Amino acid sequence: MENNQIENENSKLKKWFKRVGIGGLIFFTVKGIAWLFVFYYGAEIFQDCFGK
């Protein structure tokens, strides 16, 4: 029973990856990296503003 549930979850994950494809993977990776830059440089700007 438990093995069937794990297999069902794996097939859902594979189905999702097939729908999203490589373009989606690249898009979400770039989007995540962009948000990291936004938070990092946003914190730098606030630190400069309040630190002086």
FIKOLSE-282080 format. One line per field, with one value per atom (N, C-alpha, C, O): x, y, z; atom name. Coordinates in steps of 0.1 Angstrom, whole numbers, plus 2048, in hexadecimal, padded with zeros to 3 digits. Layout:
<atoms>
x	(X,...);
y	(Y,...);
z	(Z,...);
site	(CA,...);
</atoms>
This chain:
<atoms>
x	(808,800,809,807,813,81B,824,826,828,830,828,82E,81B,813,811,810,810,80F,81C,81B,827,834,835,839,831,831,828,82B,81C,812,818,816,81F,825,830,831,838,842,83D,842,832,82C,826,827,820,81B,827,825,832,83E,843,846,844,849,83F,844,832,829,82A,829,82C,82E,83A,83A,845,852,850,856,849,847,83E,841,835,82C,835,834,83C,844,850,852,857,861,86E,86F,877,884,883,88A,87A,878,873,878,86A,865,870,871,878,883,88D,891,890,89A,893,89A,886,87F,87F,883,87B,87A,888,889,892,8A0,8A5,8AA,8A3,8A7,89F,8A4,892,889,88E,88E,891,896,8A3,8A5,8AD,8B9,8B7,8BE,8AE,8AB,8A5,8A9,89D,898,8A3,8A3,8AC,8B8,8BF,8C3,8C2,8C9,8C0,8C6,8B3,8AB,8AC,8AD,8AB,8AB,8B9,8BA,8C3,8D1,8D4,8D8,8D1,8D4,8CA,8CE,8BE,8B4,8B9,8B8,8BE,8C4,8D0,8D2,8D8,8E4,8DF,8E5,8D5,8D0,8CB,8CE,8C3,8BD,8C8,8C7,8D2,8DD,8E5,8E9,8E7,8EE,8E5,8EB,8D8,8CF,8CF,8D0,8CD,8CB,8D9,8D9,8E3,8F0,8F7,900,8F3,8FA,8F4,8F9);
y	(7F4,800,80D,816,80D,818,81A,825,80F,80F,815,81C,812,817,826,82D,82B,839,841,84B,83B,841,842,84B,837,836,840,846,842,84C,85A,862,85D,86A,86D,878,862,864,866,86E,85F,862,870,876,875,883,88D,896,88A,893,892,89D,886,885,88C,892,88B,891,8A0,8A7,8A5,8B4,8B9,8C3,8B1,8B5,8B5,8BD,8AB,8AA,8B6,8BB,8BA,8C6,8D3,8DB,8D5,8E1,8E1,8EB,8D6,8D5,8DD,8E3,8DD,8E3,8F2,8F9,8F8,906,90B,915,904,907,906,90E,8FC,8FA,905,90B,90A,915,922,92A,924,930,931,93B,926,927,928,92E,922,923,932,937,938,946,94F,958,94C,954,953,95D,948,946,94D,953,94C,953,963,96A,967,976,97A,985,973,977,977,97F,96E,96E,97B,981,97F,98C,998,9A1,997,9A2,9A3,9AE,998,999,99D,9A5,998,99B,9AA,9B1,9AF,9BD,9C6,9D2,9C2,9CA,9CC,9D6,9C1,9C2,9CB,9D3,9CA,9D3,9E2,9EB,9E5,9F3,9F8,A03,9EF,9F3,9F5,9FE,9ED,9EE,9FB,A01,9FE,A0B,A17,A21,A16,A22,A24,A2F,A19,A1A,A1A,A1E,A16,A15,A23,A25,A2C,A39,A43,A4F);
z	(800,800,800,7F8,809,80A,7FE,7F9,7F8,7EC,7E0,7D8,7DF,7D5,7D6,7CC,7E3,7E5,7E1,7DA,7E4,7E0,7D0,7CA,7CA,7BB,7B5,7AB,7BB,7B6,7B8,7AE,7C3,7C5,7BA,7B5,7B8,7AE,7A0,798,79D,78F,78E,783,799,799,797,78F,79D,79C,78E,788,788,77A,771,767,773,76A,76B,760,777,778,771,76A,772,76C,75C,755,757,749,744,739,74C,748,748,73F,753,754,74A,743,749,73F,743,74E,73A,73C,73D,744,735,735,743,748,749,756,760,76A,75F,769,768,772,75C,75A,75F,766,75C,761,770,775,777,785,78C,797,786,78B,78A,794,77F,77D,786,78B,787,790,79E,7A5,7A3,7B0,7B3,7BD,7A9,7AA,7AA,7B2,7A2,7A2,7AF,7B4,7B5,7C3,7CD,7D6,7CC,7D5,7D4,7DE,7C8,7C5,7CB,7D1,7C8,7CD,7DC,7E2,7E3,7F2,7F7,801,7F1,7F5,7F3,7FC,7E7,7E4,7EB,7EE,7ED,7F5,803,809,809,817,817,821,80D,80C,80C,812,804,802,810,814,816,823,82E,836,82D,837,835,83E,828,825,829,82F,827,82B,83A,83F,841,850,858,863,851,858,859,861,850,850,859,85A);
site	(N,CA,C,O,N,CA,C,O,N,CA,C,O,N,CA,C,O,N,CA,C,O,N,CA,C,O,N,CA,C,O,N,CA,C,O,N,CA,C,O,N,CA,C,O,N,CA,C,O,N,CA,C,O,N,CA,C,O,N,CA,C,O,N,CA,C,O,N,CA,C,O,N,CA,C,O,N,CA,C,O,N,CA,C,O,N,CA,C,O,N,CA,C,O,N,CA,C,O,N,CA,C,O,N,CA,C,O,N,CA,C,O,N,CA,C,O,N,CA,C,O,N,CA,C,O,N,CA,C,O,N,CA,C,O,N,CA,C,O,N,CA,C,O,N,CA,C,O,N,CA,C,O,N,CA,C,O,N,CA,C,O,N,CA,C,O,N,CA,C,O,N,CA,C,O,N,CA,C,O,N,CA,C,O,N,CA,C,O,N,CA,C,O,N,CA,C,O,N,CA,C,O,N,CA,C,O,N,CA,C,O,N,CA,C,O,N,CA,C,O,N,CA,C,O,N,CA,C,O,N,CA,C,O);
</atoms>
